[in-house]
């Protein structure tokens, strides 16, 4: 999962998306790679967490 946040400016339009100041958005890898060197954005990659932990089988 790739997360970007506009930190400079009020808004930024790119590839049909509108990024608003201070709001995080999930983006695809292509957009992440494009914005990671842009000083107007904070970007990060997060490992996806499973929706719910898998319980071990019950004994007995």
DSSP file (Angstrom, degrees, kcal/mol; ACC not computed):
  #  RESIDUE AA STRUCTURE BP1 BP2  ACC     N-H-->O    O-->H-N    N-H-->O    O-->H-N    TCO  KAPPA ALPHA  PHI   PSI    X-CA   Y-CA   Z-CA
    1    1 A X              0   0    0      0, 0.0    45,-2.8     0, 0.0     2,-0.5   0.000 360.0 360.0 360.0 136.0    0.0    0.0    0.0
    2    2 A X  E     -AB  27  45A   0     25,-0.8    25,-2.6    43,-0.2     2,-0.4  -0.952 360.0-167.5-117.7 130.2    1.3    3.4   -0.9
    3    3 A X  E     -AB  26  44A   0     41,-2.9    41,-2.3    -2,-0.5     2,-0.3  -0.949   4.8-177.1-120.5 133.9    0.3    6.6    0.9
    4    4 A X  E     -AB  25  43A   0     21,-2.4    21,-2.3    -2,-0.4     2,-0.4  -0.952   4.9-170.1-127.9 151.4    0.9   10.2   -0.1
    5    5 A X  E     -AB  24  42A   0     37,-2.3    37,-2.7    -2,-0.3     2,-0.5  -0.981  23.7-129.1-141.9 127.5    0.1   13.5    1.6
    6    6 A X  E     +cB  21  41A   0     17,-0.6    16,-2.9    14,-0.6    35,-0.2  -0.640  31.6 169.1 -74.1 122.4    0.4   16.9    0.1
    7    7 A X        +     0   0    0     33,-3.2     2,-0.4    -2,-0.5    34,-0.2   0.549  61.6  49.6-113.8 -12.5    2.4   19.1    2.5
    8    8 A X  S    S+     0   0    0     32,-1.4    -1,-0.2     2,-0.0     2,-0.1  -0.994 103.3  13.3-131.3 127.8    3.0   22.2    0.4
    9    9 A X  S    S-     0   0    0     -2,-0.4     3,-0.1     1,-0.1    -3,-0.0  -0.325  82.5 -92.2  99.4 173.7    0.3   24.0   -1.4
   10   10 A X  S    S-     0   0    0      1,-0.4    11,-2.3    -2,-0.1     2,-0.3   0.819  96.2  -6.9 -96.0 -38.2   -3.5   23.8   -1.2
   11   11 A X  E     -D   20   0B   0      9,-0.2    -1,-0.4    -3,-0.0     2,-0.3  -0.982  53.1-161.8-155.0 164.0   -4.2   21.3   -3.8
   12   12 A X  E     -D   19   0B   0      7,-1.9     7,-2.9    -2,-0.3     2,-0.4  -0.934  10.7-151.5-153.2 120.1   -2.5   19.3   -6.6
   13   13 A X  E     +D   18   0B   0     -2,-0.3     2,-0.3     5,-0.2     5,-0.2  -0.819  24.4 160.6 -98.9 134.9   -4.1   17.6   -9.5
   14   14 A X  E >   -D   17   0B   0      3,-2.6     3,-2.3    -2,-0.4    -2,-0.1  -0.935  63.2 -15.2-155.5 127.5   -2.5   14.5  -11.1
   15   15 A X  T 3  S-     0   0    0     -2,-0.3     3,-0.1     1,-0.3    16,-0.0   0.840 127.9 -48.1  50.5  42.0   -3.7   11.7  -13.3
   16   16 A X  T 3  S+     0   0    0      1,-0.3     2,-0.3     0, 0.0    -1,-0.3   0.528 117.4 110.6  80.0   5.0   -7.4   12.4  -12.5
   17   17 A X  E <   -D   14   0B   0     -3,-2.3    -3,-2.6     2,-0.0     2,-0.5  -0.862  56.5-147.4-111.7 148.3   -6.8   12.7   -8.8
   18   18 A X  E     -D   13   0B   0     -2,-0.3     2,-0.5    -5,-0.2    -5,-0.2  -0.971  10.3-160.2-115.0 121.3   -7.0   15.7   -6.6
   19   19 A X  E     -D   12   0B   0     -7,-2.9    -7,-1.9    -2,-0.5     2,-0.3  -0.881   8.3-157.3-101.2 127.7   -4.7   15.8   -3.6
   20   20 A X  E >   -D   11   0B   0     -2,-0.5     3,-2.0    -9,-0.2   -14,-0.6  -0.812  33.2 -86.5-106.5 147.0   -5.7   18.3   -0.9
   21   21 A X  B 3  S+c    6   0A   0    -11,-2.3   -14,-0.2    -2,-0.3     3,-0.1  -0.210 109.1   3.3 -53.9 129.9   -3.3   19.7    1.7
   22   22 A X  T 3  S+     0   0    0    -16,-2.9     2,-0.5     1,-0.2    -1,-0.3   0.381  99.1 119.0  79.1  -3.0   -2.8   17.5    4.8
   23   23 A X    <   -     0   0    0     -3,-2.0   -17,-0.6   -17,-0.2     2,-0.2  -0.851  56.3-140.2-101.7 125.1   -5.0   14.7    3.5
   24   24 A X  E     -A    5   0A   0     -2,-0.5     2,-0.4   -19,-0.2   -19,-0.2  -0.558  21.5-174.4 -79.7 144.1   -3.5   11.3    3.1
   25   25 A X  E     -A    4   0A   0    -21,-2.3   -21,-2.4    -2,-0.2     2,-0.4  -0.995  25.4-123.6-137.8 144.8   -4.5    9.2    0.1
   26   26 A X  E     +A    3   0A   0     -2,-0.4     2,-0.3   -23,-0.2   -23,-0.2  -0.732  38.3 178.6 -84.1 134.6   -3.7    5.7   -1.0
   27   27 A X  E     -A    2   0A   0    -25,-2.6   -25,-0.8    -2,-0.4     2,-0.1  -0.848  29.0 -99.0-131.8 167.5   -2.2    5.6   -4.5
   28   28 A X     >  -     0   0    0     -2,-0.3     4,-2.4   -27,-0.1     5,-0.2  -0.313  42.5-100.1 -80.6 171.6   -0.9    3.0   -6.9
   29   29 A X  H  > S+     0   0    0      1,-0.2     4,-2.8     2,-0.2     5,-0.2   0.861 120.5  56.3 -63.2 -37.6    2.8    2.2   -7.3
   30   30 A X  H  > S+     0   0    0      2,-0.2     4,-1.7     1,-0.2    -1,-0.2   0.926 111.0  43.2 -60.8 -46.2    3.1    4.3  -10.5
   31   31 A X  H  > S+     0   0    0      2,-0.2     4,-2.3     1,-0.2    -2,-0.2   0.907 113.0  53.3 -67.1 -42.1    1.8    7.4   -8.7
   32   32 A X  H  X S+     0   0    0     -4,-2.4     4,-1.7     1,-0.2    -2,-0.2   0.937 109.4  48.1 -56.4 -49.0    3.9    6.7   -5.7
   33   33 A X  H  < S+     0   0    0     -4,-2.8     4,-0.4     1,-0.2    -1,-0.2   0.858 111.9  50.4 -62.8 -35.4    7.1    6.5   -7.8
   34   34 A X  H  < S+     0   0    0     -4,-1.7     3,-0.4    -5,-0.2    -1,-0.2   0.883 117.7  38.2 -68.6 -38.7    6.2    9.7   -9.6
   35   35 A X  H >< S+     0   0    0     -4,-2.3     3,-1.8     1,-0.2     6,-0.3   0.610  90.9  87.4 -90.6 -12.8    5.6   11.7   -6.4
   36   36 A X  T 3< S+     0   0    0     -4,-1.7    -1,-0.2     1,-0.3     7,-0.2   0.763  95.7  41.8 -64.6 -23.2    8.4   10.3   -4.1
   37   37 A X  T 3  S+     0   0    0     -3,-0.4     2,-0.6    -4,-0.4    -1,-0.3   0.345  90.0 106.2-100.8   5.9   10.9   12.8   -5.4
   38   38 A X    X   -     0   0    0     -3,-1.8     3,-1.9     1,-0.1    -3,-0.0  -0.772  62.9-150.1 -89.0 120.2    8.4   15.7   -5.3
   39   39 A X  T 3  S+     0   0    0     -2,-0.6    -1,-0.1     1,-0.3    -3,-0.0   0.574  91.6  69.1 -68.3  -8.1    9.2   18.0   -2.3
   40   40 A X  T 3  S+     0   0    0     -5,-0.1   -33,-3.2   -33,-0.1   -32,-1.4   0.558  97.9  61.1 -83.6  -8.0    5.5   19.0   -2.1
   41   41 A X  E <   -B    6   0A   0     -3,-1.9     2,-0.5    -6,-0.3   -35,-0.2  -0.904  64.4-147.5-124.9 147.2    4.5   15.5   -0.9
   42   42 A X  E     -B    5   0A   0    -37,-2.7   -37,-2.3    -2,-0.3     2,-0.3  -0.939  31.1-174.8 -99.1 133.0    5.3   13.1    2.0
   43   43 A X  E     +B    4   0A   0     -2,-0.5     2,-0.3   -39,-0.2   -39,-0.2  -0.958  10.1 169.5-130.6 149.6    5.2    9.5    0.7
   44   44 A X  E     -B    3   0A   0    -41,-2.3   -41,-2.9    -2,-0.3     2,-0.5  -0.992  26.5-134.8-154.6 155.3    5.4    6.2    2.4
   45   45 A X  E     -B    2   0A   0     -2,-0.3     2,-0.4   -43,-0.2   -43,-0.2  -0.951  24.3-166.4-111.4 130.5    5.0    2.5    1.7
   46   46 A X        -     0   0    0    -45,-2.8     2,-0.3    -2,-0.5    -2,-0.0  -0.924  23.3-119.6-118.6 142.4    3.1    0.5    4.3
   47   47 A X        -     0   0    0     -2,-0.4     2,-0.3     1,-0.1   -45,-0.0  -0.604  39.4-112.0 -72.6 136.5    2.9   -3.3    4.6
   48   48 A X        -     0   0    0     -2,-0.3     2,-0.3     1,-0.0    -1,-0.1  -0.538  28.8-140.4 -73.5 135.2   -0.8   -4.3    4.3
   49   49 A X        -     0   0    0     -2,-0.3    -1,-0.0     1,-0.1    -3,-0.0  -0.727  23.2-106.0 -93.7 143.1   -2.2   -5.7    7.5
   50   50 A X        -     0   0    0     -2,-0.3     3,-0.1     1,-0.1    -1,-0.1  -0.369  27.5-120.9 -64.1 149.4   -4.5   -8.7    7.5
   51   51 A X  S    S-     0   0    0      1,-0.2     2,-0.3    -3,-0.0    -1,-0.1   0.900  92.0  -0.1 -60.4 -42.4   -8.1   -7.8    8.1
   52   52 A X  S    S-     0   0    0      3,-0.0    -1,-0.2     0, 0.0     2,-0.0  -0.996  83.6-103.5-147.7 144.7   -8.3  -10.0   11.2
   53   53 A X        -     0   0    0     -2,-0.3     2,-0.6    -3,-0.1    -2,-0.0  -0.362  36.8-117.6 -67.4 147.5   -5.8  -12.3   12.9
   54   54 A X        -     0   0    0     -2,-0.0     2,-0.2     1,-0.0    -1,-0.1  -0.758  27.8-135.2 -88.0 123.4   -6.2  -16.0   12.2
   55   55 A X        -     0   0    0     -2,-0.6     3,-0.1     1,-0.1    -1,-0.0  -0.512  22.1-109.7 -78.1 143.7   -7.0  -17.8   15.4
   56   56 A X        -     0   0    0     -2,-0.2    -1,-0.1     1,-0.1     3,-0.1  -0.355  48.9 -84.4 -67.3 155.5   -5.1  -21.1   16.1
   57   57 A X        -     0   0    0      1,-0.1     2,-0.2    -2,-0.0    -1,-0.1  -0.302  49.3-107.7 -61.8 143.2   -7.2  -24.2   15.9
   58   58 A X        -     0   0    0     -3,-0.1     2,-0.3     1,-0.1    -1,-0.1  -0.475  31.5-131.7 -72.5 141.0   -9.1  -25.1   19.1
   59   59 A X              0   0    0      1,-0.2    -1,-0.1    -2,-0.2    -3,-0.0  -0.670 360.0 360.0 -91.3 147.1   -7.8  -28.0   21.0
   60   60 A X              0   0    0     -2,-0.3    -1,-0.2     0, 0.0    -2,-0.0   0.456 360.0 360.0 122.1 360.0  -10.0  -30.8   22.3
